[in-house]
Amino acid sequence: MIHDDLHSYEPRGGHGLPHDPFNAIVGPRPIGWVSTRSRAGQVNLAPYSFFNAFNYVPPIVGFASIGRKDSLAHIEETGEFVWNLATRPLAEQMNASCAAVPRDVNEFELAGLTPVASQRVAPPRVGESPVAFECKLSQLIQLQAADGQAVDTWLVLGEVVQIHIARSLLVNGIYDTAAGQPILRGGGPADYFALGEKFLMRRPR
Ligand SMILES: Cc1cc2nc3c(=O)[nH]c(=O)nc-3n(C[C@H](O)[C@H](O)[C@H](O)COP(=O)(O)O)c2cc1C
């Protein structure tokens, strides 16, 4: 079937809908739950759904800071961050950690989470999260539009230098994605998803 009844629009001119569908379409997205520590020792935790993995060897993950936020400022100072898996049991705490609070407020305390010392980087990981990646900044890129105009968004890319996985998520040595209960972000002000159907499909030879 070819779709011919389309709502088509130029984003620069507005979407003409009650809600911008963009991030509902590119979804559900994994969440980059990022902990950082400033040079002075201030700890920060915040979720970023413009997040993904970009490379296997070395493993590289990245997230976009829309505007200059505390996480970005800390990473610029120290070159380090930790990615923590946001899970269904930790959904409320993840949400609490996004509150726009002054820079000296520690979101670990705000959300009732336990900071646990990392091995290779200074920012702590979320002790309650079953998976964490310790990361070192590899590239920091300010985004630009097609016309070259600078955008107030920074893409933070980091090499994963240490990985922690709760052994309970390793079934005969295989990481069980569903058992990790990741939460995923949809669109609108409040849409989240949990995992549903899993299906297998091999690449063509
Ligand atoms: C699920 C979720 C996803 C979010 N994704 C992003 C994102 O991709 N980029 C961004 O700049 N802010 C995102 N935010 C908002 C930030 O978490 C929020 O601005 C936070 O206060 C930033 O913290 P900081 O200033 O302490 O670094 C998201 C919030 C939530 C709850």
The ligand as a MOL file (V3000), in Angstrom:
LIG
                    3D

  0  0  0     0  0            999 V3000
M  V30 BEGIN CTAB
M  V30 COUNTS 31 33 0 0 0
M  V30 BEGIN ATOM
M  V30 1 C 13.0250 11.1890 30.0040 0
M  V30 2 C 13.6880 12.5200 29.8250 0
M  V30 3 C 14.4890 12.7350 28.7160 0
M  V30 4 C 15.1410 13.9460 28.5300 0
M  V30 5 N 15.9260 14.1030 27.4230 0
M  V30 6 C 16.6470 15.2320 27.2670 0
M  V30 7 C 17.5520 15.3640 26.1650 0
M  V30 8 O 17.7090 14.4670 25.3340 0
M  V30 9 N 18.2530 16.5180 26.0700 0
M  V30 10 C 18.1380 17.5250 26.9820 0
M  V30 11 O 18.8190 18.5350 26.8460 0
M  V30 12 N 17.2870 17.4280 28.0340 0
M  V30 13 C 16.5580 16.2980 28.2050 0
M  V30 14 N 15.7210 16.1720 29.2820 0
M  V30 15 C 15.6530 17.2630 30.2650 0
M  V30 16 C 16.8430 17.2290 31.2150 0
M  V30 17 O 16.8970 15.9980 31.9250 0
M  V30 18 C 16.6840 18.3810 32.2300 0
M  V30 19 O 16.8260 19.6020 31.5380 0
M  V30 20 C 17.6550 18.3300 33.3730 0
M  V30 21 O 17.2570 19.2850 34.3270 0
M  V30 22 C 19.0650 18.6530 32.9720 0
M  V30 23 O 19.8340 18.5050 34.1390 0
M  V30 24 P 21.1630 19.3280 34.4480 0
M  V30 25 O 20.9400 20.7870 34.1270 0
M  V30 26 O 21.3410 19.0390 35.8940 0
M  V30 27 O 22.2550 18.7340 33.6200 0
M  V30 28 C 15.0060 14.9760 29.4830 0
M  V30 29 C 14.1880 14.7690 30.6050 0
M  V30 30 C 13.5340 13.5570 30.7700 0
M  V30 31 C 12.6680 13.3430 31.9700 0
M  V30 END ATOM
M  V30 BEGIN BOND
M  V30 1 1 1 2
M  V30 2 1 2 3
M  V30 3 2 2 30
M  V30 4 2 3 4
M  V30 5 1 4 5
M  V30 6 1 4 28
M  V30 7 2 5 6
M  V30 8 1 6 7
M  V30 9 1 6 13
M  V30 10 2 7 8
M  V30 11 1 7 9
M  V30 12 1 9 10
M  V30 13 2 10 11
M  V30 14 1 10 12
M  V30 15 2 12 13
M  V30 16 1 13 14
M  V30 17 1 14 15
M  V30 18 1 14 28
M  V30 19 1 15 16
M  V30 20 1 16 17
M  V30 21 1 16 18
M  V30 22 1 18 19
M  V30 23 1 18 20
M  V30 24 1 20 21
M  V30 25 1 20 22
M  V30 26 1 22 23
M  V30 27 1 23 24
M  V30 28 2 24 25
M  V30 29 1 24 26
M  V30 30 1 24 27
M  V30 31 2 28 29
M  V30 32 1 29 30
M  V30 33 1 30 31
M  V30 END BOND
M  V30 END CTAB
M  END
